[in-house]
Amino acid sequence: MSSSGFFAAALSLSGFDFTKHSISPDEIQGGGPPKDRIPAILDPQFIPAREATFLADDDELIGVVESGVAKAYPLRILTWHEVSMIAS
């Protein structure tokens, strides 16, 4: 199957209406890392805030306190690893 034929088949299975578009579907190309190539955070290392010299003063963090232990998760790092914080 050609790449355009594969793309057309994927569009039809998605359930979205792609009949109206400003860019021809034949011109759309994949990008970014391939599947499973973004490194997972399996064993995160925590350091004291004073040692986190890789952070800037204006970096955004998510703070969590559990059982009296506070931890901060830099959004820049979570975003790099494609960790999303979506409320359920």
Biopython code that builds the backbone (N, CA, C, O; Angstrom):
import numpy as np
from Bio.PDB.StructureBuilder import StructureBuilder

atoms = [
    (1, "MET", "N", (0.854, -1.175, 0.000)),
    (1, "MET", "CA", (0.000, 0.000, 0.000)),
    (1, "MET", "C", (0.897, 1.235, 0.000)),
    (1, "MET", "O", (1.870, 1.301, 0.752)),
    (2, "SER", "N", (0.573, 2.197, -0.832)),
    (2, "SER", "CA", (1.357, 3.437, -0.880)),
    (2, "SER", "C", (1.142, 4.226, 0.406)),
    (2, "SER", "O", (0.186, 3.984, 1.143)),
    (3, "SER", "N", (2.058, 5.189, 0.672)),
    (3, "SER", "CA", (1.914, 5.992, 1.890)),
    (3, "SER", "C", (0.637, 6.812, 1.847)),
    (3, "SER", "O", (-0.002, 7.007, 2.881)),
    (4, "SER", "N", (0.245, 7.305, 0.651)),
    (4, "SER", "CA", (-0.997, 8.078, 0.576)),
    (4, "SER", "C", (-2.207, 7.171, 0.772)),
    (4, "SER", "O", (-3.201, 7.591, 1.365)),
    (5, "GLY", "N", (-2.138, 5.926, 0.280)),
    (5, "GLY", "CA", (-3.220, 4.975, 0.498)),
    (5, "GLY", "C", (-3.339, 4.596, 1.962)),
    (5, "GLY", "O", (-4.445, 4.465, 2.488)),
    (6, "PHE", "N", (-2.200, 4.419, 2.623)),
    (6, "PHE", "CA", (-2.203, 4.121, 4.056)),
    (6, "PHE", "C", (-2.805, 5.281, 4.826)),
    (6, "PHE", "O", (-3.608, 5.083, 5.739)),
    (7, "PHE", "N", (-2.409, 6.510, 4.450)),
    (7, "PHE", "CA", (-2.917, 7.706, 5.131)),
    (7, "PHE", "C", (-4.425, 7.807, 4.951)),
    (7, "PHE", "O", (-5.143, 8.100, 5.907)),
    (8, "ALA", "N", (-4.907, 7.569, 3.751)),
    (8, "ALA", "CA", (-6.346, 7.637, 3.486)),
    (8, "ALA", "C", (-7.096, 6.591, 4.309)),
    (8, "ALA", "O", (-8.173, 6.872, 4.835)),
    (9, "ALA", "N", (-6.535, 5.390, 4.420)),
    (9, "ALA", "CA", (-7.174, 4.340, 5.220)),
    (9, "ALA", "C", (-7.203, 4.734, 6.689)),
    (9, "ALA", "O", (-8.206, 4.518, 7.369)),
    (10, "ALA", "N", (-6.114, 5.310, 7.184)),
    (10, "ALA", "CA", (-6.055, 5.740, 8.588)),
    (10, "ALA", "C", (-7.080, 6.836, 8.845)),
    (10, "ALA", "O", (-7.724, 6.847, 9.894)),
    (11, "LEU", "N", (-7.238, 7.757, 7.898)),
    (11, "LEU", "CA", (-8.220, 8.826, 8.063)),
    (11, "LEU", "C", (-9.629, 8.267, 8.139)),
    (11, "LEU", "O", (-10.434, 8.703, 8.962)),
    (12, "SER", "N", (-9.922, 7.307, 7.284)),
    (12, "SER", "CA", (-11.282, 6.771, 7.268)),
    (12, "SER", "C", (-11.585, 6.020, 8.557)),
    (12, "SER", "O", (-12.741, 5.983, 8.979)),
    (13, "LEU", "N", (-10.600, 5.432, 9.182)),
    (13, "LEU", "CA", (-10.805, 4.691, 10.432)),
    (13, "LEU", "C", (-10.875, 5.610, 11.648)),
    (13, "LEU", "O", (-11.364, 5.200, 12.701)),
    (14, "SER", "N", (-10.393, 6.851, 11.518)),
    (14, "SER", "CA", (-10.315, 7.741, 12.675)),
    (14, "SER", "C", (-11.673, 8.265, 13.113)),
    (14, "SER", "O", (-11.842, 8.641, 14.273)),
    (15, "GLY", "N", (-12.640, 8.295, 12.212)),
    (15, "GLY", "CA", (-13.944, 8.827, 12.552)),
    (15, "GLY", "C", (-14.042, 10.336, 12.393)),
    (15, "GLY", "O", (-15.104, 10.909, 12.637)),
    (16, "PHE", "N", (-12.968, 10.988, 11.994)),
    (16, "PHE", "CA", (-12.981, 12.434, 11.781)),
    (16, "PHE", "C", (-13.298, 12.750, 10.320)),
    (16, "PHE", "O", (-13.022, 11.953, 9.424)),
    (17, "ASP", "N", (-13.875, 13.912, 10.100)),
    (17, "ASP", "CA", (-14.179, 14.372, 8.744)),
    (17, "ASP", "C", (-13.004, 15.205, 8.236)),
    (17, "ASP", "O", (-12.816, 16.346, 8.658)),
    (18, "PHE", "N", (-12.230, 14.638, 7.344)),
    (18, "PHE", "CA", (-11.068, 15.327, 6.790)),
    (18, "PHE", "C", (-11.322, 15.815, 5.364)),
    (18, "PHE", "O", (-10.376, 16.052, 4.613)),
    (19, "THR", "N", (-12.593, 15.965, 4.989)),
    (19, "THR", "CA", (-12.887, 16.419, 3.634)),
    (19, "THR", "C", (-12.598, 17.901, 3.466)),
    (19, "THR", "O", (-12.350, 18.355, 2.349)),
    (20, "LYS", "N", (-12.624, 18.665, 4.556)),
    (20, "LYS", "CA", (-12.305, 20.087, 4.499)),
    (20, "LYS", "C", (-10.941, 20.285, 5.135)),
    (20, "LYS", "O", (-10.757, 20.012, 6.321)),
    (21, "HIS", "N", (-9.994, 20.755, 4.353)),
    (21, "HIS", "CA", (-8.649, 20.966, 4.879)),
    (21, "HIS", "C", (-7.946, 22.043, 4.069)),
    (21, "HIS", "O", (-8.297, 22.301, 2.917)),
    (22, "SER", "N", (-6.957, 22.665, 4.681)),
    (22, "SER", "CA", (-6.191, 23.695, 3.975)),
    (22, "SER", "C", (-4.882, 23.147, 3.422)),
    (22, "SER", "O", (-4.225, 23.812, 2.621)),
    (23, "ILE", "N", (-4.499, 21.958, 3.833)),
    (23, "ILE", "CA", (-3.284, 21.310, 3.344)),
    (23, "ILE", "C", (-3.687, 19.950, 2.796)),
    (23, "ILE", "O", (-4.455, 19.225, 3.428)),
    (24, "SER", "N", (-3.180, 19.609, 1.642)),
    (24, "SER", "CA", (-3.480, 18.311, 1.064)),
    (24, "SER", "C", (-2.954, 17.205, 1.986)),
    (24, "SER", "O", (-1.806, 17.267, 2.426)),
    (25, "PRO", "N", (-3.772, 16.203, 2.280)),
    (25, "PRO", "CA", (-3.294, 15.097, 3.118)),
    (25, "PRO", "C", (-2.027, 14.443, 2.572)),
    (25, "PRO", "O", (-1.246, 13.885, 3.342)),
    (26, "ASP", "N", (-1.808, 14.501, 1.253)),
    (26, "ASP", "CA", (-0.595, 13.929, 0.666)),
    (26, "ASP", "C", (0.660, 14.680, 1.087)),
    (26, "ASP", "O", (1.762, 14.145, 0.971)),
    (27, "GLU", "N", (0.512, 15.924, 1.578)),
    (27, "GLU", "CA", (1.666, 16.715, 1.991)),
    (27, "GLU", "C", (2.007, 16.553, 3.471)),
    (27, "GLU", "O", (3.029, 17.066, 3.926)),
    (28, "ILE", "N", (1.171, 15.853, 4.219)),
    (28, "ILE", "CA", (1.401, 15.676, 5.656)),
    (28, "ILE", "C", (2.402, 14.552, 5.866)),
    (28, "ILE", "O", (2.259, 13.461, 5.314)),
    (29, "GLN", "N", (3.411, 14.834, 6.670)),
    (29, "GLN", "CA", (4.449, 13.856, 6.958)),
    (29, "GLN", "C", (4.543, 13.639, 8.460)),
    (29, "GLN", "O", (4.251, 14.540, 9.246)),
    (30, "GLY", "N", (4.946, 12.457, 8.846)),
    (30, "GLY", "CA", (5.174, 12.175, 10.260)),
    (30, "GLY", "C", (6.386, 12.950, 10.744)),
    (30, "GLY", "O", (7.227, 13.370, 9.949)),
    (31, "GLY", "N", (6.466, 13.132, 12.023)),
    (31, "GLY", "CA", (7.609, 13.830, 12.599)),
    (31, "GLY", "C", (7.818, 13.421, 14.037)),
    (31, "GLY", "O", (7.002, 12.707, 14.620)),
    (32, "GLY", "N", (8.895, 13.870, 14.592)),
    (32, "GLY", "CA", (9.207, 13.547, 15.979)),
    (32, "GLY", "C", (9.790, 12.157, 16.095)),
    (32, "GLY", "O", (9.989, 11.464, 15.098)),
    (33, "PRO", "N", (10.059, 11.761, 17.316)),
    (33, "PRO", "CA", (10.650, 10.434, 17.507)),
    (33, "PRO", "C", (9.646, 9.335, 17.212)),
    (33, "PRO", "O", (8.442, 9.526, 17.384)),
    (34, "PRO", "N", (10.134, 8.184, 16.767)),
    (34, "PRO", "CA", (9.221, 7.064, 16.514)),
    (34, "PRO", "C", (8.652, 6.527, 17.828)),
    (34, "PRO", "O", (9.114, 6.880, 18.913)),
    (35, "LYS", "N", (7.657, 5.683, 17.707)),
    (35, "LYS", "CA", (6.985, 5.086, 18.872)),
    (35, "LYS", "C", (8.005, 4.471, 19.829)),
    (35, "LYS", "O", (8.951, 3.799, 19.420)),
    (36, "ASP", "N", (7.778, 4.724, 21.110)),
    (36, "ASP", "CA", (8.593, 4.175, 22.202)),
    (36, "ASP", "C", (10.035, 4.677, 22.211)),
    (36, "ASP", "O", (10.907, 4.024, 22.783)),
    (37, "ARG", "N", (10.299, 5.815, 21.595)),
    (37, "ARG", "CA", (11.660, 6.364, 21.594)),
    (37, "ARG", "C", (11.827, 7.533, 22.562)),
    (37, "ARG", "O", (12.921, 8.088, 22.661)),
    (38, "ILE", "N", (10.786, 7.917, 23.267)),
    (38, "ILE", "CA", (10.899, 8.958, 24.286)),
    (38, "ILE", "C", (11.252, 8.250, 25.584)),
    (38, "ILE", "O", (10.534, 7.346, 26.012)),
    (39, "PRO", "N", (12.361, 8.654, 26.221)),
    (39, "PRO", "CA", (12.800, 7.914, 27.402)),
    (39, "PRO", "C", (11.801, 7.987, 28.555)),
    (39, "PRO", "O", (11.326, 9.061, 28.922)),
    (40, "ALA", "N", (11.500, 6.834, 29.107)),
    (40, "ALA", "CA", (10.579, 6.752, 30.241)),
    (40, "ALA", "C", (11.297, 7.167, 31.524)),
    (40, "ALA", "O", (12.513, 7.013, 31.641)),
    (41, "ILE", "N", (10.544, 7.688, 32.474)),
    (41, "ILE", "CA", (11.092, 7.994, 33.795)),
    (41, "ILE", "C", (10.714, 6.815, 34.691)),
    (41, "ILE", "O", (9.630, 6.786, 35.272)),
    (42, "LEU", "N", (11.615, 5.851, 34.792)),
    (42, "LEU", "CA", (11.324, 4.635, 35.538)),
    (42, "LEU", "C", (11.843, 4.684, 36.974)),
    (42, "LEU", "O", (11.250, 4.090, 37.875)),
    (43, "ASP", "N", (12.938, 5.385, 37.179)),
    (43, "ASP", "CA", (13.545, 5.459, 38.511)),
    (43, "ASP", "C", (13.996, 6.896, 38.748)),
    (43, "ASP", "O", (15.192, 7.185, 38.706)),
    (44, "PRO", "N", (13.043, 7.806, 38.999)),
    (44, "PRO", "CA", (13.416, 9.214, 39.131)),
    (44, "PRO", "C", (14.334, 9.449, 40.322)),
    (44, "PRO", "O", (14.158, 8.858, 41.388)),
    (45, "GLN", "N", (15.305, 10.313, 40.125)),
    (45, "GLN", "CA", (16.236, 10.670, 41.186)),
    (45, "GLN", "C", (15.835, 12.029, 41.739)),
    (45, "GLN", "O", (15.634, 12.973, 40.975)),
    (46, "PHE", "N", (15.718, 12.137, 43.033)),
    (46, "PHE", "CA", (15.352, 13.390, 43.678)),
    (46, "PHE", "C", (16.566, 13.953, 44.389)),
    (46, "PHE", "O", (17.341, 13.220, 45.004)),
    (47, "ILE", "N", (16.720, 15.267, 44.296)),
    (47, "ILE", "CA", (17.833, 15.959, 44.944)),
    (47, "ILE", "C", (17.278, 17.147, 45.725)),
    (47, "ILE", "O", (16.181, 17.622, 45.431)),
    (48, "PRO", "N", (18.023, 17.631, 46.716)),
    (48, "PRO", "CA", (17.571, 18.827, 47.427)),
    (48, "PRO", "C", (17.463, 20.015, 46.471)),
    (48, "PRO", "O", (18.235, 20.126, 45.519)),
    (49, "ALA", "N", (16.508, 20.894, 46.728)),
    (49, "ALA", "CA", (16.267, 22.044, 45.846)),
    (49, "ALA", "C", (17.539, 22.851, 45.611)),
    (49, "ALA", "O", (17.775, 23.312, 44.494)),
    (50, "ARG", "N", (18.353, 23.028, 46.634)),
    (50, "ARG", "CA", (19.582, 23.841, 46.481)),
    (50, "ARG", "C", (20.574, 23.224, 45.493)),
    (50, "ARG", "O", (21.462, 23.916, 44.995)),
    (51, "GLU", "N", (20.428, 21.930, 45.207)),
    (51, "GLU", "CA", (21.330, 21.259, 44.263)),
    (51, "GLU", "C", (20.770, 21.224, 42.843)),
    (51, "GLU", "O", (21.454, 20.775, 41.924)),
    (52, "ALA", "N", (19.552, 21.686, 42.652)),
    (52, "ALA", "CA", (18.902, 21.641, 41.338)),
    (52, "ALA", "C", (19.344, 22.838, 40.495)),
    (52, "ALA", "O", (18.531, 23.690, 40.138)),
    (53, "THR", "N", (20.619, 22.893, 40.188)),
    (53, "THR", "CA", (21.179, 24.031, 39.447)),
    (53, "THR", "C", (20.745, 24.047, 37.981)),
    (53, "THR", "O", (20.975, 25.033, 37.280)),
    (54, "PHE", "N", (20.130, 22.983, 37.522)),
    (54, "PHE", "CA", (19.650, 22.924, 36.130)),
    (54, "PHE", "C", (18.331, 23.665, 35.957)),
    (54, "PHE", "O", (17.878, 23.857, 34.829)),
    (55, "LEU", "N", (17.701, 24.089, 37.069)),
    (55, "LEU", "CA", (16.437, 24.813, 36.997)),
    (55, "LEU", "C", (16.677, 26.317, 36.981)),
    (55, "LEU", "O", (17.620, 26.814, 37.597)),
    (56, "ALA", "N", (15.817, 27.028, 36.273)),
    (56, "ALA", "CA", (15.847, 28.493, 36.262)),
    (56, "ALA", "C", (14.832, 28.998, 37.286)),
    (56, "ALA", "O", (13.908, 28.279, 37.666)),
    (57, "ASP", "N", (15.015, 30.233, 37.724)),
    (57, "ASP", "CA", (14.111, 30.803, 38.731)),
    (57, "ASP", "C", (12.656, 30.824, 38.264)),
    (57, "ASP", "O", (11.742, 30.752, 39.086)),
    (58, "ASP", "N", (12.434, 30.922, 36.947)),
    (58, "ASP", "CA", (11.064, 31.003, 36.451)),
    (58, "ASP", "C", (10.516, 29.668, 35.937)),
    (58, "ASP", "O", (9.443, 29.640, 35.335)),
    (59, "ASP", "N", (11.236, 28.560, 36.165)),
    (59, "ASP", "CA", (10.717, 27.244, 35.780)),
    (59, "ASP", "C", (9.467, 26.932, 36.600)),
    (59, "ASP", "O", (9.410, 27.209, 37.798)),
    (60, "GLU", "N", (8.475, 26.354, 35.939)),
    (60, "GLU", "CA", (7.246, 25.974, 36.626)),
    (60, "GLU", "C", (7.396, 24.566, 37.186)),
    (60, "GLU", "O", (8.009, 23.694, 36.571)),
    (61, "LEU", "N", (6.817, 24.366, 38.375)),
    (61, "LEU", "CA", (6.914, 23.084, 39.063)),
    (61, "LEU", "C", (5.535, 22.624, 39.489)),
    (61, "LEU", "O", (4.616, 23.429, 39.643)),
    (62, "ILE", "N", (5.402, 21.334, 39.676)),
    (62, "ILE", "CA", (4.228, 20.773, 40.326)),
    (62, "ILE", "C", (4.728, 20.247, 41.665)),
    (62, "ILE", "O", (5.635, 19.416, 41.715)),
    (63, "GLY", "N", (4.138, 20.729, 42.738)),
    (63, "GLY", "CA", (4.542, 20.302, 44.066)),
    (63, "GLY", "C", (3.586, 19.291, 44.641)),
    (63, "GLY", "O", (2.370, 19.417, 44.497)),
    (64, "VAL", "N", (4.139, 18.282, 45.297)),
    (64, "VAL", "CA", (3.339, 17.227, 45.915)),
    (64, "VAL", "C", (3.881, 16.981, 47.318)),
    (64, "VAL", "O", (5.093, 16.892, 47.514)),
    (65, "VAL", "N", (2.987, 16.873, 48.288)),
    (65, "VAL", "CA", (3.373, 16.500, 49.650)),
    (65, "VAL", "C", (2.612, 15.233, 50.001)),
    (65, "VAL", "O", (1.383, 15.195, 49.962)),
    (66, "GLU", "N", (3.360, 14.203, 50.343)),
    (66, "GLU", "CA", (2.752, 12.931, 50.722)),
    (66, "GLU", "C", (3.450, 12.417, 51.972)),
    (66, "GLU", "O", (4.674, 12.289, 52.002)),
    (67, "SER", "N", (2.683, 12.131, 52.980)),
    (67, "SER", "CA", (3.213, 11.648, 54.266)),
    (67, "SER", "C", (4.292, 12.579, 54.804)),
    (67, "SER", "O", (5.287, 12.128, 55.372)),
    (68, "GLY", "N", (4.088, 13.883, 54.621)),
    (68, "GLY", "CA", (5.024, 14.876, 55.140)),
    (68, "GLY", "C", (6.274, 15.081, 54.301)),
    (68, "GLY", "O", (7.140, 15.875, 54.670)),
    (69, "VAL", "N", (6.384, 14.378, 53.176)),
    (69, "VAL", "CA", (7.546, 14.518, 52.296)),
    (69, "VAL", "C", (7.129, 15.331, 51.077)),
    (69, "VAL", "O", (6.217, 14.948, 50.344)),
    (70, "ALA", "N", (7.811, 16.465, 50.866)),
    (70, "ALA", "CA", (7.505, 17.347, 49.732)),
    (70, "ALA", "C", (8.450, 17.051, 48.577)),
    (70, "ALA", "O", (9.652, 16.869, 48.768)),
    (71, "LYS", "N", (7.885, 17.007, 47.375)),
    (71, "LYS", "CA", (8.682, 16.816, 46.149)),
    (71, "LYS", "C", (8.173, 17.790, 45.103)),
    (71, "LYS", "O", (6.993, 18.139, 45.076)),
    (72, "ALA", "N", (9.087, 18.222, 44.241)),
    (72, "ALA", "CA", (8.735, 19.129, 43.146)),
    (72, "ALA", "C", (9.086, 18.455, 41.831)),
    (72, "ALA", "O", (10.152, 17.858, 41.683)),
    (73, "TYR", "N", (8.172, 18.563, 40.884)),
    (73, "TYR", "CA", (8.353, 17.971, 39.560)),
    (73, "TYR", "C", (8.406, 19.104, 38.544)),
    (73, "TYR", "O", (7.388, 19.756, 38.309)),
    (74, "PRO", "N", (9.570, 19.362, 37.931)),
    (74, "PRO", "CA", (9.679, 20.436, 36.931)),
    (74, "PRO", "C", (8.854, 20.107, 35.688)),
    (74, "PRO", "O", (9.001, 19.031, 35.107)),
    (75, "LEU", "N", (7.992, 21.032, 35.284)),
    (75, "LEU", "CA", (7.169, 20.808, 34.095)),
    (75, "LEU", "C", (8.019, 20.614, 32.848)),
    (75, "LEU", "O", (7.648, 19.853, 31.954)),
    (76, "ARG", "N", (9.154, 21.296, 32.782)),
    (76, "ARG", "CA", (10.023, 21.164, 31.613)),
    (76, "ARG", "C", (10.477, 19.717, 31.443)),
    (76, "ARG", "O", (10.545, 19.215, 30.321)),
    (77, "ILE", "N", (10.782, 19.056, 32.534)),
    (77, "ILE", "CA", (11.232, 17.659, 32.456)),
    (77, "ILE", "C", (10.055, 16.736, 32.161)),
    (77, "ILE", "O", (10.174, 15.816, 31.353)),
    (78, "LEU", "N", (8.923, 16.978, 32.811)),
    (78, "LEU", "CA", (7.742, 16.147, 32.540)),
    (78, "LEU", "C", (7.325, 16.262, 31.078)),
    (78, "LEU", "O", (6.972, 15.265, 30.449)),
    (79, "THR", "N", (7.367, 17.476, 30.540)),
    (79, "THR", "CA", (6.989, 17.685, 29.143)),
    (79, "THR", "C", (7.953, 16.961, 28.208)),
    (79, "THR", "O", (7.521, 16.343, 27.234)),
    (80, "TRP", "N", (9.236, 17.029, 28.490)),
    (80, "TRP", "CA", (10.243, 16.349, 27.658)),
    (80, "TRP", "C", (9.956, 14.854, 27.574)),
    (80, "TRP", "O", (10.142, 14.236, 26.526)),
    (81, "HIS", "N", (9.502, 14.279, 28.686)),
    (81, "HIS", "CA", (9.217, 12.852, 28.728)),
    (81, "HIS", "C", (7.760, 12.544, 28.405)),
    (81, "HIS", "O", (7.310, 11.407, 28.550)),
    (82, "GLU", "N", (7.016, 13.580, 27.959)),
    (82, "GLU", "CA", (5.616, 13.465, 27.579)),
    (82, "GLU", "C", (4.750, 12.899, 28.694)),
    (82, "GLU", "O", (3.876, 12.067, 28.451)),
    (83, "VAL", "N", (4.998, 13.354, 29.917)),
    (83, "VAL", "CA", (4.141, 13.027, 31.041)),
    (83, "VAL", "C", (3.077, 14.107, 31.107)),
    (83, "VAL", "O", (3.395, 15.288, 31.247)),
    (84, "SER", "N", (1.830, 13.714, 31.007)),
    (84, "SER", "CA", (0.769, 14.719, 31.063)),
    (84, "SER", "C", (0.088, 14.640, 32.424)),
    (84, "SER", "O", (-0.088, 13.564, 32.996)),
    (85, "MET", "N", (-0.281, 15.789, 32.911)),
    (85, "MET", "CA", (-0.961, 15.869, 34.200)),
    (85, "MET", "C", (-2.410, 16.252, 33.935)),
    (85, "MET", "O", (-2.779, 17.422, 34.034)),
    (86, "ILE", "N", (-3.207, 15.283, 33.605)),
    (86, "ILE", "CA", (-4.617, 15.535, 33.281)),
    (86, "ILE", "C", (-5.456, 15.011, 34.436)),
    (86, "ILE", "O", (-5.355, 13.848, 34.827)),
    (87, "ALA", "N", (-6.284, 15.895, 34.969)),
    (87, "ALA", "CA", (-7.164, 15.483, 36.059)),
    (87, "ALA", "C", (-8.212, 14.520, 35.531)),
    (87, "ALA", "O", (-8.750, 14.705, 34.440)),
    (88, "SER", "N", (-8.489, 13.508, 36.304)),
    (88, "SER", "CA", (-9.495, 12.538, 35.865)),
    (88, "SER", "C", (-10.840, 12.825, 36.463)),
    (88, "SER", "O", (-11.800, 12.103, 36.196)),
]
sb = StructureBuilder()
sb.init_structure("model")
sb.init_model(0)
sb.init_chain("A")
sb.init_seg("    ")
for serial, (resi, resn, name, xyz) in enumerate(atoms, 1):
    if name == "N":
        sb.init_residue(resn, " ", resi, " ")
    sb.init_atom(name, np.array(xyz, "f"), 0.0, 1.0, " ", f" {name:<3s}", serial, name[0])
structure = sb.get_structure()
